[in-house]
Amino acid sequence: MNDDSTALVTGANKGIGKEIARQLAGAGMTVLVGSRDEERGRRTVEEIGGGARLLVLDVTDAESVAAAARQVERLDVLVNNAGIMLDSWAPPEGDVEAFRRTYETNLFGVLRVTNAFLPALRRSPAPRVVNVSSGTGSLAWSADPEQAFAVSKGGGAAYRSSKTALNALTLFYAQSLADAGFKVNALAPGLRRTGLNARAAASEGDPAEAAAGAVRLALLPDDGPTGGFFSWDGTPVPW
């Protein structure tokens, strides 16, 4: 990436997104801190300093996304990080509205933002898209009794299935945009100390470590992979 490269990170006012924004700014990029809360976003920009800039953006609001996209002429990196987990229910106890709200942010939000910013990304000589997914969205791992979260018997189905769908969307974007030079990949960040849920909040996992994995995918060279699902340490994750 050139020194004048620009990145957008959604949900960047806290957690992993904030660390991704911090590291991309540290790499010399202008970083648009996507935040639906203007005040929290402003505080994050002040904390990061350097090339950080606030971009008020609610991924669930089409008008908000369109207004944000109109402010960006060229974009080199898009990190779709914004995500929510509303409950830990298995499907038999699942609430349709909770599923709908989860998908609105975790899947439809990614589609809405990516498509809105595609014109700006197409103006980049090396566009990169990173979708922050979850290892719990891996169907192979979910079916593996050796994986810790496989014993949850389908718990967290709304969140996990939204990330499975996000993985599929990542692959389809990569296939459809390959001829335009895009690299589109998904990241499994691992359990991190964030506000996603109580388990994450109590975790000792460093968000900055996961962020480094996202930054690696954001700065891929021209011969780097596309249409892949990778752990924070760069190893492939099975679909």
C-alpha positions, -999 to +999 in steps of 0.1 A: +000+000+000+011+036-007+014+062+020-018+078+007-038+046+011-072+048+030-089+021+050-124+020+066-130-002+096-166-006+107-174-009+144-141+007+151-148+026+183-141-004+206-127-039+208-110-056+179-121-029+155-105-002+175-072-022+175-074-028+137-079+009+132-049+017+155-026-007+137-036+004+102-030+040+113+004+029+127+012+014+093+008+049+078-027+047+064-055+072+067-081+052+087-118+060+087-131+050+121-166+038+113-188+043+144-226+047+147-221+066+179-205+099+170-192+108+204-175+074+210-161+075+175-147+110+181-130+098+213-115+069+195-101+091+168-085+114+194-070+084+211-055+069+180-044+102+165-023+103+134-042+094+103-075+084+121-106+102+109-142+098+121-169+084+097-203+082+113-217+049+100-245+026+111-243-006+091-280-014+097-291+019+082-291+022+044-293+060+045-264+062+070-243+039+048-251+058+016-242+092+033-209+078+045-200+063+011-206+097-006-178+111+016-152+087+003-137+090-032-112+062-030-109+033-006-080+008-005-091-014+024-125-022+039-126-041+071-162-053+079-158-057+117-191-045+132-209-075+147-233-084+175-243-114+196-277-111+212-282-145+228-267-180+233-298-200+225-299-232+204-325-232+176-353-249+196-353-219+220-344-194+193-363-162+187-369-152+151-365-115+159-331-121+176-320-140+145-333-112+123-314-085+143-283-105+143-283-111+106-291-074+100-257-064+114-235-095+109-245-103+073-268-078+057-247-050+071-216-064+054-235-067+021-249-031+025-215-015+033-194-035+008-217-027-021-220+010-011-182+013-011-175-008-042-171+023-064-145+037-041-128+004-038-127+000-076-106+032-077-079+015-057-050-002-075-051-030-050-085-032-031-087-054-001-118-065+019-115-083+053-147-097+069-143-104+106-160-137+111-157-163+138-143-198+143-177-207+157-191-202+122-170-230+108-193-260+101-163-284+101-152-272+135-188-271+148-192-308+139-159-318+155-163-331+190-127-321+197-136-284+194-147-267+226-177-250+212-190-282+195-203-293+229-226-264+231-252-284+212-261-256+189-259-228+214-255-193+200-271-204+167-281-169+156-246-155+159-228-186+146-250-192+116-247-155+107-209-160+106-213-192+085-234-171+060-207-144+061-181-169+052-201-179+021-206-143+012-169-137+015-162-165-010-188-153-034-174-117-033-139-131-039-150-150-069-170-122-084-144-095-079-112-115-086-108-101-122-109-066-107-079-073-085-097-076-052-086-098-023-115-107-001-110-129+029-126-138+062-109-138+096-115-160+127-101-137+155-104-162+183-119-155+217-109-119+227-115-096+256-144-076+241-179-066+249-194-093+225-208-113+254-200-123+290-175-150+280-156-127+258-156-099+284-140-123+309-114-136+283-077-129+286-074-129+248-057-097+235-078-079+209-046-065+194-034-100+186-066-106+166-063-072+150-028-081+137-044-110+118-069-086+102-042-062+093-022-090+076-051-097+053-057-060+047-022-055+035-019-086+013+005-084-017-008-090-052+001-127-050-018-132-017-048-154-012-084-145-019-116-163-010-101-178+022-110-182+058-080-177+081-073-177+118-057-147+135-023-164+132-026-169+095-035-206+094-064-217+073-097-224+090-120-251+074-154-239+061 
